[in-house]
Amino acid sequence: MAETGLQLGIIVGYLLLALGVGLVAYRLTDRTAEDYFLASRTLGTVVLLFTTFATLLSAFTFFGGPNIAYSAGPEWILVMGLMDGVLFGILWYVIGYKQWLVGKANGYVTLGEMLGDRFGSRRLRALVAGVSLFWLFPYVMLQQQGAGTALAALTDGAVPYWLGAGGITLFMIVYVALSGMRGVAWTDTLQGLFMLGMVWAAVAWILSAVGGPGAATAELAGAAPGHVTLGGGLYTPAYVLSTAVSIAFGVTMFPQVNQRFFVAGSKKVLKRTFALWPVLVILLFVPAFMLGAWAQGLGIAAGEDANVLPLLLNEYTPAWFAALVIAGAMAAMMSSSDSMLLSGSSYLTRDVYRQAVAGVTDRREALVGRLGVVVIALVSFVASLFQPGTLIEIGDTAFGGFAQLALPVLVALYWPGTTRTGMYAGVGGSQLFYLASVFLPFVPASYVFPLAPGLGGWSASVVGMALGLVLTVGVSTVTGHAAGEDAAVYRGRSAD
């Protein structure tokens, strides 16, 4: 009981510190929509880098990823660390920089607003917002499931799942509704630094207890020889490539990430940030996933639905240190969820409410945005109580859904010949195909191509992305521009 009290005290203390940062940000936040949602586009390099870093590194990094490494080997580092660190950095330049240029010039707050203005279509704006919100809900649930299961595991059930998930949800509602993007970005920076430091401290502590990395790897080779050989099993070439592509392109369209393409204070800030990105990603993914793999060799028994990291920490570290690392995991989950709530609210407010109600003032929009945070958080929390799928399944599905948006958006940003009808076809067609692959059992989830039979197993997400590209370009080629389209809003703003 004393240990449980200490663990909860550490976690609560950390949450109060983060709330204090949010309250300071609230005092500096203007009562306007642009300041609430985008911090008036003033973020510097360190804050932009760490708020993006912390936003992406969610419950999956601390629980889903280590669980995969535990069961299938540490090659997951190639998917999430090396490959997506590099791929997303490139996409940040190709899509994010161009988006920042046009967003700053035209005052865009959301992706839907940017596309709706270019193609003169409220319906396209609503479609993009609707697709984004649809896929955002399961990923918010992912964070709440992670919080609930982590606290339950850490305290041996003294804090039940529903209470852990509900407590974190309530906390996020309070400080996101108060502080907006500025508070979220500042607390993300605190949380990013904290979780990075704690995961490396956990590696150092556990390796010192077992005799170093050589001894831990030798134990792993003895218990699971397949875990120390590259390739095979789960990690076929097609699986690694298609998963990496799907995740990288999906991340680019995540509302909480995509909206950060608008907030940099200058071109120099943006360029420095995406150049540093791959380094920071590898610094977190490598230790987190290696801990999961080493746990297999160290005899940690994790059931099918259990998270291996808390079990490993409870075995090799004292209770107070395990609580600190789990607080780091809580930081990862909150820094994703708070940004999701804020961005989801901006899509709901800006692309739905503002289009339906005439004469909305900036102050009213900011108020409705705060109410949107509450609604999204509570609905996703109620859904999370039913735990509809594992962390990995939910996260993987959402990544693929967002990935379907990326290529139509890329085409629209760079090709003036893109038409409104082409965008409807590309966005709608790829989404319908991917949804069918997820929810209809007779639609294949993976594909083998005749030209490369040895690389069979390409995911439906990647196939859907290709379909979206073909539809966007093909339909745009055979259709004319509709009234209200204006390619000039993107013209002359090259990302060079």
Buried (B, 14 or more C-beta within 10 A) or exposed (E): EEBBEBBBEBBEEBBEEBBEBBBBBBEEBBEBBBBBBBBBBBBBBBBBBBBBBBBBBBBBBBBBBBBBBBBBBBBBBBBBBBBBBBBBBBBBBBBBBBBBBBBBEBEBBBBBBBBBBBBBBBEBBBBBBBBBBBBBBBBBBBBBBBBBBBBBBBBEEBBEBBBBBBBBBEBBBBBBBBBBBBBBBBBBBBBBBBBBEBBBBBBEBBBEEBEEEEBBBBBBBEEBEEBBEEEEEBBBEBBBBBBBBBBBBBBBBBBBBBBBBBBBBBEEBBBBBBBBBBEBBBBBBBBBBBBBBBBBBBEBEBEEEBBBBBBBBBBBBEBEBBBBBBBBBBBBBBBBBBBBBBBBBBBBBBBBBBBEEEEBEBEBBBBBBBBBBBBBBBEBBEBBBEBEBBBBBBBBBBBBBBBBBBBBBBBBBBBEEBBBBBBBBBBBBBBEBBBBBBEEEEEEEBBEEEEEEEBBBBBBBBBBBEBBBBBBBEBBEEBEBEEEBEBEBBEEBEBE
